[in-house]
Amino acid sequence: MIVKENISLKSYNTFGIDVKARYFIEITSVDQLRQSLQLKDYPPIFVISGGSNMLLTGDLERLVLFLNIKGKRILWEDDSRVALKIMAGENWHDLVMWCIAQNFGGIENLSLIPGNTGTAPIQNIGAYGVEIKDVFESCEAMEIKSQRLLRFNGQGCRFGYRDSYFKKEGKGQFIITSVTLILRKKDHVLNTSYGAIKAQLKQKSVTKPTIKQVSEAVIAIRQQKLPDPNILGNSGSFFKNPVLKQQQFNKFSTNHPEAPFYKLEDGTVKVPAGWLIEQTGYKGKRIGDAGVHKDQALVLVNFGKASGAEIQQLAQSIQNDVHLKFGIELIPEVNIIK
Ligand code: EPU
């Protein structure tokens, strides 16, 4: 285990923000993780994995642990299902592609989501009607203070929309080391309810899609709308879609009957933040090297040399203007690291 000093984190975060880590360790095993948590005489730790959901706003005077533990294996399988244990450092999209090649179904709608598998449960990644919670069996996480490895099942993770126990009570206390998913080997349950997927499949004249074809449709949709972080720095959706109580929604929709919305089961209503941001005139806007993507207003981008503080400033002015115009509070989905 090598402790490096003053390492640039530019290539470790998908926003491509150039800040330095005072100390830096690459972790490739659970044992190494335990050992590095036991190190004395270092500043507090900061964990980075895929770096796809964070905005770094300054140099980190911390011990940065780059979680890069690889590996996956089948725990058990029967006629129709397979339980797959995946180590935290496995790239999520590579995992999805591998599963599709094995004909393991359930995560095809989550194709092309950046980041690593270990961080996927933290914000319960979701897209096109599917969330990781739908195929989740359990995860193992190391408690930072005791270095004990604990197992959390789906209930223990308390999943919600872009939310889990690890963002609430458990925040900052655990490092997820592996995730176990239960996937289907046959009789795939496809979710093609999302309008854009239907349209994409129709365009390709696919009537009975396979999991591969659903994945290809999702990839095509995402590539049309979302910038590739390898080309243009970004962290996907910067804000969560706000969820309004019925009364607040009624008032909002009376004033803005043209606004898109989705009713949720509990009577609350989700309004797309991308629409709100576009209406306040930010879509495609650029201030220095910080900007709002031209095809999806929910995505903030780094055109090259933006600092985290500049992107944060842009985010703040979007929040202010959306609040002024609609009375709705936008909450960042991305973790802003000070
Ligand atoms: N819209 C606009 N202008 C925009 C963007 C969106 O008017 O610039 C409106 C459109 O009317 C569209 C609606 O917003 O119908 C919804 O847009 P989209 O289908 O692109 O989805 P989203 O609500 O903006 C969410 C997730 C995405 C996920 C997609 C598909 C959140 C915060 N984001 O975006 O997740 O891929 O749905 O399921 O829930 C991510 O988390 O990084 C991410 C990309």
Residues whose N, C-alpha, C, O or C-beta is under 5 A from the ligand:
A	BS01	EPU	G126 A127 Y128 G129 S235 G236 S237 F239 K240 N241 P260 P272 G274 W275 E278 D295 Q296 A297 L298
